Amino acid sequence: MAVAGHDYSHEARMRAAQEGDAMPDGSYPARDCDEIADAVQAYGRETGDKTVLRRFLIRQAVKKGCPDKIPDDWTVEVESRGD
């Protein structure tokens, strides 16, 4: 499935997960700033551990150069792991 120019096929999600650009199960792809914004918007629908997702999205936003996509009230500290 493609949305707004993004490929959300199962294969693309698994590739993004392998590259660290999605959650391990391929959910919440965050390969660029637009996808990060989409994932932040979808955050409220997450039924699992939101802390893990929030940390992932913060890390991706910093890595991709768009920390402004993260809500101001997300105060999770992101440890520097060299990734």
Secondary structure, DSSP 8 states (H G I E B T S, - for coil): -EETTEE--HHHHHHHHHTTSS-TTS-S--SSHHHHHHHHHHGGG--S-HHHHHHHHHHHHHHHT-GGGS-TT----------
